[in-house]
């Protein structure tokens, strides 16, 4: 029976929740985080046994410290970490404000950077870290300049981490999703009409005939967290339904 303990940051909706649900179905013990108590309670209720929720804001270093301390006290060490928490707000380069820049970088890069750093002491040997980035790193989309920069910065970190953490048995790999239908579009400020147009566009142009959904990403993340990927380092698995062919 699988007894691996996995932490997923931002695990109450979208890709994070789909991955948590998939891992729980395979008997992993899954700890999800959220900034909102209501969302956390709803998600853990839906996930059921072997799921645990903890309040934590990825943009707050003190919150990350508290999160690691609580997990260490309750679980000891963990087997894997899926750095998934992120934010996307559409804005053209010329209209991007300092506030939007700071919010995006603080969550998507700074928060991810220090999440990994602070979790290192409680990661087992061997263990796995998976970074959630995006196809925006290598395919340009309008109104995504800061988001793209934040994800590119996160990817650039992976090589260094694999070198510096190798003696601890910690491996780092990347999942790079394409455009995925999830609450992130609504949170970004997109209208229902724009979201529907997005779904229709990818349904008609993608080789798989539809837009990606969060559960498409889950088996890939599980592979990277599991012992099946023990020999992989700095691999990036692109999950985009062939839209970047």
C-alpha positions in Angstrom: 0.0 0.0 0.0 1.3 3.5 -1.0 2.2 5.5 2.1 4.0 8.4 0.4 3.3 11.9 1.8 2.9 14.6 -0.7 2.5 18.4 -0.3 0.6 20.4 -3.0 0.6 24.1 -2.7 -2.5 25.8 -3.9 -4.4 22.5 -3.9 -8.0 23.5 -3.6 -8.9 24.1 -7.2 -7.8 23.5 -10.8 -4.6 21.5 -11.4 -3.7 21.4 -7.8 -7.0 19.8 -6.7 -7.1 17.4 -9.6 -3.6 16.2 -8.7 -4.6 15.8 -5.0 -7.7 13.9 -6.0 -5.7 11.5 -8.3 -3.0 10.9 -5.6 -5.6 10.2 -2.9 -7.2 7.7 -5.3 -3.8 5.9 -5.4 -3.5 5.9 -1.6 -1.0 8.7 -1.2 -1.4 10.9 1.8 -1.8 14.4 0.5 -1.5 17.8 2.2 -3.0 20.7 0.3 -2.6 24.4 1.1 -4.7 27.4 0.5 -5.0 31.0 1.6 -8.7 30.6 2.2 -10.2 28.6 5.1 -13.5 28.1 3.3 -11.9 26.7 0.1 -9.6 24.5 2.2 -12.5 22.9 4.1 -14.5 22.3 1.0 -11.6 20.7 -0.9 -10.6 18.4 2.0 -14.2 17.4 2.4 -14.4 16.4 -1.2 -11.0 14.6 -1.1 -11.9 12.6 2.0 -9.6 10.2 3.8 -5.8 10.6 3.4 -6.2 14.4 2.7 -5.1 17.1 5.0 -5.6 20.9 4.6 -3.4 23.7 5.9 -3.8 27.4 5.6 -0.8 29.1 4.1 -0.1 32.1 1.8 2.7 31.3 -0.7 3.6 35.0 -0.9 4.3 35.1 2.9 7.7 33.7 4.1 6.4 33.5 7.7 3.4 31.5 6.5 5.8 29.1 4.7 7.8 28.8 7.9 4.7 28.0 9.9 3.5 25.5 7.3 6.8 23.5 7.3 6.8 23.5 11.1 3.3 22.2 11.3 4.0 19.5 8.7 7.2 18.4 10.4 5.4 18.2 13.8 2.5 16.1 12.4 4.1 14.0 9.7 7.9 14.2 10.2 9.3 14.1 6.7 7.6 14.1 3.4 8.2 12.2 0.1 7.3 14.9 -2.4 6.4 18.5 -3.0 4.3 19.8 -5.9 5.0 23.6 -6.2 1.7 24.5 -7.8 0.4 27.7 -6.2 0.3 30.5 -8.7 -1.5 33.5 -10.0 -2.2 34.9 -13.4 -3.7 38.3 -14.2 -3.7 39.4 -17.9 -2.2 42.7 -18.7 -0.3 44.2 -21.6 3.4 45.0 -21.1 2.7 48.7 -21.3 -0.2 48.7 -18.8 1.4 46.4 -16.2 1.6 48.1 -12.9 4.2 47.7 -10.2 1.5 46.2 -8.0 0.6 43.5 -10.5 4.3 42.8 -11.1 5.1 42.4 -7.4 2.0 40.2 -6.8 2.8 37.9 -9.7 6.5 37.6 -8.9 6.0 37.3 -5.1 3.7 34.3 -5.6 4.9 32.6 -8.7 8.6 32.9 -8.2 9.7 34.3 -4.8 7.1 32.2 -3.0 8.0 29.1 -5.0 11.7 29.7 -4.4 11.4 29.9 -0.7 8.8 27.2 -0.5 11.4 24.8 -1.9 14.2 26.2 0.3 12.2 25.8 3.5 10.9 22.3 2.7 14.4 20.9 1.9 15.1 19.9 5.6 11.9 17.8 5.8 12.2 16.1 2.4 13.3 12.4 2.5 16.2 10.9 0.7 15.1 10.1 -2.0 12.3 12.6 -2.7 10.8 14.6 -5.5 10.0 18.2 -6.2 7.8 19.1 -9.2 7.5 22.6 -10.4 4.4 23.7 -12.2 5.3 26.2 -15.0 3.6 26.8 -18.4 4.1 26.7 -22.1 4.3 30.5 -22.0 8.0 30.0 -21.3 8.6 29.0 -24.9 5.4 30.1 -26.7 4.5 33.8 -26.6 1.0 34.9 -25.7 -0.1 38.6 -25.5 -0.9 40.1 -22.1 1.3 37.6 -20.2 4.6 39.4 -19.9 5.0 39.2 -16.1 3.4 35.8 -15.8 5.8 34.5 -18.5 8.8 36.0 -16.7 7.8 34.4 -13.4 7.5 31.0 -14.9 10.7 31.3 -16.9 12.5 32.3 -13.7 11.1 29.2 -11.9 12.3 26.9 -14.7 15.8 28.5 -14.6 16.0 27.5 -11.0 15.6 23.8 -11.6 19.1 23.0 -13.0 20.8 24.7 -10.0 18.5 22.9 -7.5 19.3 19.5 -9.1 23.1 20.1 -8.6 22.9 21.6 -5.1 20.4 19.1 -3.7 21.7 16.0 -5.3 23.6 14.8 -2.1 20.2 15.0 -0.3 18.6 12.7 -2.8 16.2 15.4 -3.9 15.3 15.5 -7.6 13.6 18.4 -9.4 11.5 18.2 -12.5 9.0 20.3 -14.3 5.4 19.9 -15.6 4.6 22.5 -18.3 0.8 22.6 -19.0 -0.8 24.2 -22.0 -3.9 26.3 -21.7 -6.1 24.5 -19.2 -9.7 25.1 -18.4 -9.7 26.0 -14.7 -10.7 28.7 -12.3 -7.4 30.6 -13.1 -9.1 32.1 -16.1 -12.0 33.6 -14.0 -9.5 34.8 -11.4 -7.5 36.5 -14.1 -10.4 38.8 -14.9 -11.5 37.1 -18.1 -15.2 37.4 -18.9 -17.4 34.3 -19.4 -17.6 35.1 -23.1 -13.8 35.2 -23.3 -13.5 31.9 -21.5 -16.1 30.3 -23.8 -14.2 31.6 -26.8 -11.0 30.2 -25.4 -12.6 26.7 -25.0 -14.1 26.9 -28.5 -10.7 27.9 -30.0 -8.8 25.0 -28.5 -11.6 22.6 -29.2 -11.3 23.4 -32.9 -7.5 23.8 -33.2 -6.0 21.3 -30.8 -5.0 17.8 -32.1 -6.9 16.3 -29.3 -10.1 18.2 -30.2 -10.6 19.9 -26.9 -9.0 22.2 -24.4 -7.1 20.6 -21.6 -8.7 20.0 -18.2 -6.9 19.7 -14.9 -7.3 15.9 -14.6 -5.1 15.6 -17.8 -2.2 16.9 -15.8 -2.6 14.7 -12.7 -1.1 11.4 -14.0 2.0 13.2 -15.2 2.6 14.9 -11.9 2.1 11.5 -10.1 4.7 10.0 -12.4 7.2 12.7 -11.5 6.5 12.4 -7.8 6.6 8.6 -7.7 9.6 6.2 -7.8 9.0 5.7 -11.5 10.9 8.9 -12.1 13.9 8.2 -9.8 16.4 8.7 -12.6 15.0 11.9 -14.0 16.6 15.3 -13.3 15.4 18.7 -14.8 13.1 17.0 -17.2 10.2 19.1 -18.5 7.1 17.3 -19.5 4.9 19.4 -21.8 1.2 18.6 -21.4 -0.5 20.7 -24.0 -2.6 18.3 -26.2 -0.2 19.1 -29.1 -1.1 22.7 -29.4 2.5 23.8 -29.7 3.5 21.3 -32.4 
